[in-house]
Amino acid sequence: MKIVYKISLIFLMVFCTNALFAQKTQIKKADKAYDQYAYIDAQEIYLKVVADGYRSAEILKNLGNTYYFNADYKNAAKWYEELIKDFPSETESVYYFRAAQSLKSDGNYKRSDELMDQFAQVGGLTRVIQNYQDNKDYLSDIQSRSDKYTLEKAEINTANSDFGPAFYLNHIVFASAMDTVVDGKLRLHDWNNQPFLNLYMADMDAEGKLSNTQKLS
C-alpha cells in the first residue's frame, strides 16, 4: 500500500511540475508578444493561462492593457477590476485611472467616479485629480449642452478605424484601416488584428456631406 501511495505521489509531483513549467512557458510567450505590441496574440495566451487557474498582478495588468489599447473598454474594465480586487498592493495608480476611464466609456459612471476617488487616494497625477474634482458634475454639464449638437454617421465610415481628419480645400483627409492589400493579400497588424493604416481623401460638399473616398498615393 505504501509503495502504491509513493508511486502516486511521485506521479502527482511530476504532473504538477510539468504543468507549472508549461504555464511558465506560455506566460513567457505571452510576455514576448506583449512587449512586441502583438496585443491580440498576447491576449489569447493570457486568457488561456487565467482560464487554467493561474493569475498574477502582471498578467492582469497586461491583459487589461491588451483591451484598453484596442479601445475594448468593457473587457479592459473587467480585468482592471480583477487586478484591483486581487492585487491592491501591486496596483499602481494608473490602473485605477484606466479602469475608471474604461467604465465611463461603458456608461458605468458611478463606479467610474468611485475609482477616480481611489485614484486620488493612491497618489494619482495631481492635475488629473484636480480636473476631476473641479468637474464632478460633468454629466449635468453634458446634458445641458446635448441639444446644441447633432451627431450623424458619415456615409464614408467603414467597419474599421477611420479617424484623424484634416481639411484641405473642399476635401477631407483622414487615416483609415479600410483597405491594406499587398500582393493580393490583406495585411493585418499584430497590435489589433486590423488592417494597416493608409491616408485617404474624400470630397466634402457645402453641407459637410462626404463622398468619393480615394486612397492617397
C-alpha positions as CSV (number, residue, x, y, z in Angstrom):
1,M,0.0,0.0,0.0
2,K,2.9,2.3,0.9
3,I,4.5,1.6,-2.5
4,V,1.3,2.5,-4.4
5,Y,1.0,5.7,-2.3
6,K,4.6,6.7,-3.0
7,I,4.3,6.0,-6.8
8,S,1.0,8.0,-6.9
9,L,2.7,10.9,-5.1
10,I,5.7,10.8,-7.5
11,F,3.3,10.9,-10.5
12,L,1.4,13.8,-8.9
13,M,4.6,15.8,-8.3
14,V,5.8,15.1,-11.9
15,F,2.5,16.2,-13.3
16,C,2.4,19.4,-11.2
17,T,6.0,20.2,-12.2
18,N,5.2,19.7,-15.9
19,A,2.1,21.8,-15.6
20,L,3.9,24.6,-13.9
21,F,6.7,24.5,-16.5
22,A,4.2,24.6,-19.3
23,Q,2.4,27.5,-17.7
24,K,5.7,29.5,-17.3
25,T,6.5,28.8,-21.0
26,Q,3.1,30.1,-22.1
27,I,3.5,33.2,-19.9
28,K,6.9,33.9,-21.4
29,K,5.4,33.6,-24.9
30,A,2.6,36.0,-24.0
31,D,5.0,38.5,-22.4
32,K,7.2,38.4,-25.6
33,A,4.2,39.0,-27.8
34,Y,3.0,41.8,-25.5
35,D,6.4,43.5,-25.5
36,Q,6.3,43.5,-29.3
37,Y,2.9,45.1,-29.2
38,A,1.3,42.0,-30.7
39,Y,-1.6,42.5,-28.3
40,I,-4.1,40.1,-29.9
41,D,-1.7,37.2,-29.7
42,A,-0.7,38.1,-26.2
43,Q,-4.3,38.4,-25.2
44,E,-5.2,34.9,-26.4
45,I,-2.4,33.3,-24.4
46,Y,-3.1,35.3,-21.2
47,L,-6.8,34.4,-21.3
48,K,-5.8,30.7,-21.6
49,V,-3.4,31.0,-18.6
50,V,-6.0,32.7,-16.5
51,A,-8.6,30.1,-17.5
52,D,-6.2,27.4,-16.3
53,G,-6.3,28.9,-12.9
54,Y,-3.1,31.0,-12.8
55,R,-3.0,34.7,-12.4
56,S,-0.7,37.4,-11.2
57,A,-0.8,41.2,-11.0
58,E,1.4,41.4,-14.1
59,I,-0.8,39.1,-16.1
60,L,-3.9,41.0,-15.2
61,K,-2.3,44.4,-16.0
62,N,-1.1,43.2,-19.4
63,L,-4.4,41.5,-20.1
64,G,-6.3,44.7,-19.3
65,N,-3.9,46.7,-21.4
66,T,-4.4,44.5,-24.5
67,Y,-8.1,45.5,-24.4
68,Y,-7.6,49.1,-23.3
69,F,-5.1,49.9,-26.1
70,N,-7.6,48.5,-28.6
71,A,-10.5,50.5,-27.3
72,D,-12.4,47.5,-26.0
73,Y,-13.2,49.3,-22.7
74,K,-15.8,46.8,-21.4
75,N,-13.2,44.0,-21.3
76,A,-10.5,46.3,-20.1
77,A,-12.6,47.3,-17.1
78,K,-13.3,43.7,-16.3
79,W,-9.6,42.8,-16.0
80,Y,-8.6,46.0,-14.3
81,E,-11.3,45.4,-11.7
82,E,-9.9,41.9,-11.1
83,L,-6.5,43.4,-10.7
84,I,-7.6,46.0,-8.1
85,K,-9.6,43.3,-6.2
86,D,-7.0,40.6,-6.1
87,F,-3.7,42.6,-6.0
88,P,-4.5,46.0,-4.5
89,S,-0.9,46.4,-3.1
90,E,0.6,45.8,-6.5
91,T,-1.8,48.1,-8.4
92,E,-0.2,51.4,-9.5
93,S,-2.4,54.5,-9.7
94,V,-2.5,54.4,-13.5
95,Y,-4.6,51.3,-13.4
96,Y,-7.3,52.9,-11.2
97,F,-7.4,55.7,-13.8
98,R,-7.6,53.3,-16.8
99,A,-10.3,51.3,-15.0
100,A,-12.3,54.5,-14.3
101,Q,-12.0,55.7,-17.9
102,S,-13.0,52.3,-19.2
103,L,-16.1,52.2,-17.0
104,K,-17.0,55.7,-18.0
105,S,-16.8,54.7,-21.7
106,D,-19.1,51.8,-20.9
107,G,-21.6,54.1,-19.2
108,N,-20.9,52.9,-15.6
109,Y,-20.4,56.5,-14.3
110,K,-21.0,55.7,-10.6
111,R,-18.3,53.0,-10.4
112,S,-16.0,55.2,-12.6
113,D,-16.3,58.0,-10.1
114,E,-15.6,55.6,-7.2
115,L,-12.4,54.5,-8.9
116,M,-11.4,58.1,-9.6
117,D,-11.7,58.8,-5.9
118,Q,-9.4,55.8,-5.2
119,F,-7.1,57.1,-7.9
120,A,-6.8,60.3,-5.8
121,Q,-6.2,58.3,-2.6
122,V,-3.4,56.2,-4.0
123,G,-1.5,59.2,-5.3
124,G,-2.5,59.8,-8.9
125,L,-1.4,62.7,-11.0
126,T,-2.3,66.0,-9.2
127,R,-3.5,67.8,-12.4
128,V,-5.8,64.8,-13.3
129,I,-7.2,64.7,-9.8
130,Q,-7.8,68.4,-9.8
131,N,-9.5,68.4,-13.1
132,Y,-11.8,65.5,-11.9
133,Q,-12.6,67.2,-8.6
134,D,-13.4,70.5,-10.4
135,N,-15.7,68.8,-12.8
136,K,-17.6,66.2,-10.7
137,D,-20.9,67.4,-12.2
138,Y,-19.8,66.6,-15.7
139,L,-22.9,64.6,-16.6
140,S,-25.2,67.5,-15.9
141,D,-22.9,69.8,-18.0
142,I,-23.0,67.4,-20.9
143,Q,-26.8,67.1,-20.7
144,S,-27.2,70.8,-20.7
145,R,-25.3,71.1,-24.0
146,S,-26.6,68.0,-25.6
147,D,-29.4,69.8,-27.6
148,K,-26.9,72.1,-29.2
149,Y,-25.3,69.4,-31.4
150,T,-26.4,66.7,-33.7
151,L,-24.1,63.7,-34.4
152,E,-24.5,61.9,-37.7
153,K,-22.6,58.9,-39.1
154,A,-20.7,59.8,-42.2
155,E,-21.6,57.8,-45.3
156,I,-17.9,57.0,-45.9
157,N,-17.5,55.4,-42.5
158,T,-16.3,51.8,-42.5
159,A,-16.3,48.9,-40.1
160,N,-12.6,49.5,-39.3
161,S,-10.9,52.6,-37.8
162,D,-11.4,55.9,-39.6
163,F,-10.0,58.9,-37.7
164,G,-7.7,62.0,-37.7
165,P,-9.5,64.3,-40.2
166,A,-7.8,67.3,-41.7
167,F,-9.4,69.8,-44.0
168,Y,-7.9,70.6,-47.4
169,L,-9.9,72.9,-49.8
170,N,-13.2,71.1,-50.4
171,H,-11.8,67.8,-49.3
172,I,-11.2,66.0,-46.0
173,V,-8.0,63.9,-45.5
174,F,-8.1,61.1,-42.9
175,A,-6.5,57.9,-41.7
176,S,-8.2,54.6,-42.2
177,A,-7.7,50.9,-41.9
178,M,-10.4,50.2,-44.5
179,D,-8.1,48.5,-47.0
180,T,-4.5,47.4,-46.9
181,V,-3.9,44.8,-49.6
182,V,-0.3,43.8,-50.6
183,D,0.2,41.3,-53.4
184,G,-3.4,40.4,-53.3
185,K,-3.4,39.7,-49.5
186,L,-4.9,41.7,-46.7
187,R,-2.2,42.6,-44.2
188,L,-3.3,42.7,-40.5
189,H,-1.4,44.4,-37.7
190,D,-0.4,42.3,-34.7
191,W,-1.5,45.2,-32.4
192,N,-5.2,44.9,-33.1
193,N,-5.7,42.4,-35.8
194,Q,-6.9,45.3,-38.1
195,P,-5.6,46.2,-41.5
196,F,-2.7,48.7,-41.6
197,L,-3.5,52.4,-41.9
198,N,-3.4,54.5,-45.0
199,L,-4.3,58.1,-45.8
200,Y,-7.5,58.7,-47.8
201,M,-9.2,61.8,-49.2
202,A,-12.9,62.4,-49.6
203,D,-14.9,65.1,-51.3
204,M,-16.9,67.4,-49.0
205,D,-19.9,69.4,-50.2
206,A,-21.3,72.7,-48.8
207,E,-23.4,70.8,-46.2
208,G,-20.4,68.8,-45.0
209,K,-21.5,65.6,-46.6
210,L,-18.6,63.3,-47.6
211,S,-18.3,61.1,-50.6
212,N,-15.9,59.7,-53.3
213,T,-13.2,58.3,-51.0
214,Q,-9.8,57.8,-52.6
215,K,-6.5,56.5,-51.3
216,L,-3.7,59.0,-51.4
217,S,-0.7,57.5,-53.2
